[in-house]
Amino acid sequence: MNLIVKIKLITFFMFVAFHAFANNNIKTLQLSKSSILTGIITHVRDGDTIIIGAIPIRLAALNCPEKNTDKGKYATEIAVQFVGEIANCELTGAKTYDRFVGYCSINGNDFGQFMMQNSSCKVWKKFDIMKKY
């Protein structure tokens, strides 16, 4: 087996092991209203939900089209370009379904604002609890 294949296999198994460990521990993760979560974006579900490590984050005050629509697919494509980047999320203390809610920035730039400017995502004033938009 050549070296590149071995490296890819090792990386894959490390990734699987990390997610298995993280998914078992996410059920006990306690975050307060003032929590800051910083980590690498490992996955994007759609235009307004990113995964940091194994923790799903619903971007606060952002309303993107559903991903089964053309505009939703485009918003997801815009967000996917940030996989591998470090996100810094200020969590609101709210949770929706399995997701923590937070305002996130990437490289010091507001991610929600970026999505509103570069896709058909809109501000959802009702849920802008920190009055950022």
N, C-alpha and C positions, 0 to 999 in steps of 0.2 A: 504494500500500500504506500503510495507516495506521501510525502510530508504534508501537502496541502489538504489531502483527503483526511489524514489523521487530525490535523488542526480543526477542520470543519466538524468532524465527528465529536471531538472533545468539546468544542464550543457548543454544539447542539446539546450534548448530554448535560453540560453545566447549566445551560439555559433551562432545560427541562427540570433539572434538580432544583434550581432556584425557584422556579414557579411552583413546583410541588410544595416546597417548604413554605414559601410566602403565602400560597393559597390556604394552607392549613392554619397559618397564624393570623390571617387577616380577620377572621371571625372574632379574635380577641383584641384587635387593635382598638385602642381608645384614643380618640382625638378630641381636644377641647375646642371651644369657640376661637381661641387665639392661636390655634396650631398652625405652624408653617410646615409644609411638606415639600422637600426638595429631593429631586431624583431624576433619573433618566426616563424619558418617555419610551416605553417599550412597545406600545400598541396604540392605535387609534380606532375607536369603535365607529365614530361618526364625527361630524363637524363640531359637536359640543361635548364630546366625552373622550378623554384621553386616559391612558393607563400609565401610571408611574410605578415601575417595578411590577407589582401585581395589584396595585391599588387603583381602582377606577375613580376618576375625578370628573364630575359634571361641572362644566364651566358655568359659573354663576352669571345670571342675567343675560345669558346668550340663548337665542332661539334660532336654531338652524333647521332648514328643511329636512324632512325624513330622508334617510339614506336610500330608500327605494325609489326616490324621484331623481330626475336629472340634476336639479339644483342641489339636492342632498348628496348625490354621488360626487359632484364637483366640490362641495364643501369638505367632504371627507378626503378627497384628493389633496386639497389645500392643506389640511391638518396633517396628513400622513407625511408630508415633507419634513416634519419636525421629529419624527421617530429617531431616537438616538441622541437628541438634544436634552440638555438639563432644563427642567422646569422648576420654578419656584412658585408654590401655590399657597395662598393665604386662605385657609379653610374658614367657612362661615359657621360651622357647627351643625349645619343641616345635613341631612342624608336623604337621598331619593333612590328608591330601590336598593341596589347594592353599591351605590356611588356616594362618595363624599362630595360636597359642593364647595367650590372654591374659585377664587380669582387667581389666575395663573399668569406668570410672565416667563418669557424665554429670552435669554440674553438681555435682560432688562427691559424688554418690550412687552406691553400688555397683549397677551394672546387673544383674549376676547375682542379687543379693539382691532387687532390684525385680521381676525376672521370677519368682522363686520366690514372692514374696508376692502377685503379681497375675495369675498364670496357673498352669497345672498343671506348670510346670517344677519339677524337683527338683534337689537337690544330688547330685552324683556323686562321693562321697567318694574313690573310687579315684583320681580325677584331680585332686583338690584338693591339688596338690603344695605350694602355699604355705600350706596349712592355714588358709584364710580363712573356711571355713564349718563 
